[in-house]
Amino acid sequence: MLALLLCWAFPAASASLTVKDLLEHRNQYHQQTVSVTGKIGSLKILAGPRNLPFYTFTLRDKVDSTEDVTVIMQGKPEVANGDHVYVYGVFVASRKAGRTTITNRIEATIVEQLYDQRQPLIG
């Protein structure tokens, strides 16, 4: 019970997935909260409704990997292209949004830069 509470209060305490694992089991994780680590690419800063800032980027296991997920996060980024990051949020395998279909996206609530290649500390 304590471990469950710790994972809820401190999401970095739960085990992180790789992008490859997430995509291989995408239907299992659809509309579930996930923790993923990877490298940032294609960072874009945008403005949404009422001019509120948000940003998007691709997340890959390695910079040269072809498998990626798109991450969207409200606010201004405190990360840059090439950074190794921890992402926590809800994974969407596929969803209709008007005329478009959103696939392989994490709607993040936490994006934190990791300063080395190890997994986030547990506990």
Backbone torsions as a table, in degrees:
resi	resn	phi	psi	omega
1	MET	NA	-43.2	179.4
2	LEU	-61.5	-41.1	179.2
3	ALA	-61.8	-40.4	178.4
4	LEU	-63.2	-43.3	177.9
5	LEU	-64.1	-40.1	178.5
6	LEU	-63.1	-41.0	179.8
7	CYS	-66.8	-34.0	178.6
8	TRP	-73.1	-44.8	-177.6
9	ALA	-73.6	-33.8	-178.0
10	PHE	-128.9	86.2	-174.9
11	PRO	-56.6	-28.5	179.8
12	ALA	-65.7	-16.1	179.9
13	ALA	-74.9	-19.5	178.1
14	SER	-80.7	158.6	-178.0
15	ALA	-66.7	136.5	179.4
16	SER	-91.5	144.3	175.9
17	LEU	-90.4	160.2	166.7
18	THR	-91.6	161.7	176.6
19	VAL	-60.3	-41.2	179.7
20	LYS	-59.5	-46.6	178.6
21	ASP	-61.6	-42.9	179.9
22	LEU	-60.0	-46.5	-178.2
23	LEU	-71.6	-33.4	178.1
24	GLU	-66.8	-26.8	-178.3
25	HIS	-121.9	36.3	-172.0
26	ARG	-57.3	-37.6	-179.8
27	ASN	-69.2	-32.9	177.5
28	GLN	-65.6	-35.9	-175.9
29	TYR	-95.3	-1.9	-178.3
30	HIS	-56.2	127.2	-179.8
31	GLN	60.5	27.2	176.2
32	GLN	-112.2	153.5	174.6
33	THR	-75.1	131.2	-178.0
34	VAL	-130.7	156.6	172.0
35	SER	-120.7	122.7	-176.2
36	VAL	-134.8	143.3	173.3
37	THR	-117.0	151.6	178.5
38	GLY	175.5	-170.5	-179.0
39	LYS	-104.1	141.3	-179.8
40	ILE	-85.2	140.1	171.7
41	GLY	-143.4	159.2	175.3
42	SER	52.3	45.4	178.4
43	LEU	-67.2	129.0	178.6
44	LYS	-131.6	134.5	176.2
45	ILE	-104.2	128.2	-174.7
46	LEU	-132.5	171.0	175.1
47	ALA	-121.3	133.9	-178.7
48	GLY	-102.9	-156.8	177.7
49	PRO	-56.1	143.5	-178.7
50	ARG	58.5	25.3	177.1
51	ASN	61.3	23.6	177.8
52	LEU	-77.8	132.5	-176.7
53	PRO	-75.3	147.6	169.9
54	PHE	-150.1	167.3	179.0
55	TYR	-140.7	156.4	177.1
56	THR	-130.5	156.1	173.4
57	PHE	-160.9	163.0	172.5
58	THR	-93.0	144.4	178.9
59	LEU	-119.0	126.0	180.0
60	ARG	-130.5	156.6	176.1
61	ASP	-65.3	-40.3	177.1
62	LYS	-134.6	154.9	-178.3
63	VAL	-56.1	-38.0	-176.2
64	ASP	-92.1	7.6	179.4
65	SER	-71.5	149.6	178.1
66	THR	-93.2	-17.9	178.8
67	GLU	-86.2	129.0	177.8
68	ASP	-149.8	162.4	170.7
69	VAL	-123.5	153.8	176.1
70	THR	-94.0	136.9	177.9
71	VAL	-115.4	136.3	175.4
72	ILE	-125.0	136.3	-175.9
73	MET	-145.9	137.4	176.5
74	GLN	-75.3	151.1	177.4
75	GLY	100.6	-168.4	179.0
76	LYS	-102.9	140.7	-176.0
77	PRO	-71.2	143.7	171.9
78	GLU	-113.7	24.1	-179.4
79	VAL	-134.1	169.4	-178.4
80	ALA	-138.9	166.2	175.8
81	ASN	-54.1	136.6	179.3
82	GLY	90.9	-14.3	179.7
83	ASP	-67.8	145.6	172.6
84	HIS	-89.7	122.3	-172.4
85	VAL	-131.0	161.8	171.7
86	TYR	-108.5	129.0	-180.0
87	VAL	-123.2	132.9	177.6
88	TYR	-126.6	126.3	179.1
89	GLY	177.0	-169.8	-178.2
90	VAL	-95.1	127.4	-179.8
91	PHE	-89.2	133.0	175.6
92	VAL	-116.1	110.8	179.0
93	ALA	-71.1	-44.2	179.4
94	SER	-164.3	134.8	179.1
95	ARG	-157.2	139.3	175.7
96	LYS	-77.7	136.2	175.7
97	ALA	-137.0	91.0	-174.3
98	GLY	69.1	-126.3	179.7
99	ARG	-87.9	-7.8	-177.9
100	THR	-105.3	161.2	175.0
101	THR	-116.5	125.0	178.1
102	ILE	-89.3	128.0	178.7
103	THR	-131.1	145.8	173.7
104	ASN	49.5	60.6	-178.8
105	ARG	-127.4	142.2	172.7
106	ILE	-109.5	122.3	174.8
107	GLU	-92.0	95.6	-166.8
108	ALA	-82.2	147.9	169.6
109	THR	-113.0	-18.6	176.9
110	ILE	-137.2	130.0	169.7
111	VAL	-133.5	114.6	-177.9
112	GLU	-127.1	138.1	176.8
113	GLN	-74.8	136.4	174.0
114	LEU	-102.8	136.4	-173.9
115	TYR	-95.4	2.5	172.2
116	ASP	-149.7	-179.5	-174.0
117	GLN	-87.1	-2.4	-178.2
118	ARG	-76.8	162.8	176.6
119	GLN	-68.7	156.9	175.4
120	PRO	-56.4	149.2	-178.6
121	LEU	-65.4	144.3	177.6
122	ILE	-99.8	130.6	175.2
123	GLY	91.9	NA	NA
